[in-house]
Amino acid sequence: MPAPSEEKSDYSKGSGRTIKKNAEALVVASKETGLEVNADKTKYMVMSRDQNAGQSHKVKINNNSFERVEKFIHLGRTLTDQNSIQEEIKSRLKSGNACNRSVQNLLSSSLLFKNLKIEIYRNIILPVVLYGSETWSLTLRKERRLRVFENRALRRTFGPKRDEVTGKCRKLHNEELNDLYSSPNIVRVTKSRIMRWAGACSTYG
């Protein structure tokens, strides 16, 4: 019986051969349709519990070399070789902050009613953050990151509050933000999307 290390080595070699075989098939199929694979723009990623699977960093086909990556963006979503959504949430929050800044002039305007500002947040900013969230698996840590983003965005939307005692302006507390927003928070919205998506999958699966 081979040692565990030998088994992993054989598995990695087999995985590497499979990757190269698939890359060769891609090159051939492209040529048959009159297309050519751009090696500079074509990467590959291995998703496996085995850290050594496809450990070669490049696959060479003829004169072309395809680089292995640990993550890449596909249809607007960040995919990783460990199938982790940590990078995806980080990327979505970054996009949400950029979107928030782009409409900050509207959110800080005294000419807009509070309800209209909430609609801007719900219909412009929130969809950017929650794109593809139906497939997320949330943990308490990830939920906190989402709530921190939302509270920060809402504070920018509603602005500071003048303290009746001291007369100074201060940031709104989380409880005050909840009262002003009066809509399901970002975590509840995300969980609702996950449940709807799971229901759709069970219906058509």
N, C-alpha and C positions, 0 to 999 in steps of 0.2 A: 504493500500500500504506500503510495507516494506521500511524502511529508507535506504539511499544509502549505509551506512556502513554495514547494514545487507545483502544487495544485493551483495556487494563485498565479504563478508564473505562466503555467500552461493556459489558464483562463485569459490572462492579459494578452498572451500571444494570439489566442484565438479571436479575442475581441479586436485586436489590431488588424488581423487579416480580414475580418468582416468589414471594418471601417474602410480599409483600402479597396476591398471588392466593391463596396457601395459607391465609393468615389469614382472608381473606374467605370462603373455602370452609368453614373451621372455624366461623365465626360463623353462616353459613347452615345448615349441618348441625346445629348445636346448637339453633337455633330450631325446626327441623323436628321435633326430638324433644322439644320443650318445655323445653329447657335454655337457659341464658344464660352466655356466657363471662365470667368475672370478670377484667376487665382488670388489676386490682391484683395478682392471683395468677398471671396468665398471662405468661410470658416466652418469648423465642425466642433461639436460639443458631445461629450459622452456623459450620459446620465446613468449612474450605477452606484450601488451601495459599496462596491469594491473601489477603493481609492486608486488602485493600480490599473483599473480597466482602461484600455486604450491610452496607456501612459505616454506613448510617443507624442511629442509636441507638434510634429508635422507629419503629413502623409504626402509622399511624393508619387505623382503620376506623370510619367514621361518627363517633361521639363518643368512641370508645374508642382508647386509645393503648397499644400493646404494646412493652415495653422489651426491648432487646437486652442479653444478658448474656454474659460470657466463660466462666462455669462455672455449673453448678447440680447439685443432688443428685437423682438419679432411681433409685428402688428401692434406696436406701441407698448408691448409688455416686456419686462425684463425677466428672462429665463436664466436659471443657473443650473450647473451640473449636479447640484445637490437638491434640486427641486425645492429650494427655499424661497419664501416670499419676502424675506427680510429686505433684500435688495429692491424688490418690486415696490414694497411700501415706501421705502426710502425715496425711490425715484418718483412715485406718485405724489408724495408730500412736497418734494422739491418743485414739481410742476404746479402743485396747488399754490405754493407760496409765490411762484412767478405769476400765476393767474391773478392772485389776490393783489399783488403790487400793480398789475396792469389796470385794475379797476378801482384802485385806491382813491383816485380823485372823485369818483362817484360815491364811494362809501363814506368818505369824509365830508361830503357836501351837506350843508345845512338846509339845502333846498329840497332834499329828498326825504320822504317820510320813512319812519322806521320799517314799516311793512314792506316797502319797496326795496330797501337795503337787504332785508332778509331774503326776498325773492332773488335778488342778484346773487347772494351767497348760495342759495339752494339750487339755482338753475344754471349758474355759470361756474362757480368755484368748486362746489361739491362734486359735480359729475367728473371733473378733471381728476380729483383725488380718488374717486371710487371706480374709475374705469377698470373693468375686469375683476372687481372685488368679489364677484360671485364665486370665484374659485379659491378665495383666500381661506386659510385656516388660522383663526385668531387665537392668540394667547393673551394673558393679562398685560404683558409687557407691550404687545402690539396695540392692544386697545388703549393703553395709556398714551402711546405716541399719537394715536388718532385724536384722542380727546385734547391733548396738549395743542395740537394743530388747530382744532376747531375753536378752543377757547381763545387762542391768540388771534385767530381770524375774527372772531366775534368782538373781541376787545377793540380791534381796529375799526370794526363796523359801528359799534355803539359809542365809541369814544370814552373818555374819562367821566367820572361822576364827581360833582362838587360836594364835599363833606359839609353837612348842615351845621356841625359844631365848630370845626376849625376854619371852614370857608375855603380850604385847599382842595385841589382836584386830586383824585386818586384813581387807581385802576379798579375796575369792577371785579367783585369776587365771583367765584364760579357759580355760587347759588344765584347771584343776581343775573348772571349771563343766562342761566337756565330759565329764569322767569321772563327775561326779555325775549329770548329766542322762541320759547313756547312751541317748539317742534321737536320731533324725535331727534336725539343726538346722533352723531356720526356713527357711533358703534351700533346703535339700534338699527339704523338704516342699513349698515353693512350686513348685520346678521339677518335682517329681513331679506336682503338680496340673496344671501347664501341659501336660505331656506327655500325661497322661490325657485332658485336654480336647481337645487337638489330635488325638489318636487317635480320639476320638468324632466330631469334626467330619469327619475324613477318611472315617470309616465311613458317616456319614449324608449327607455333602456330595455 
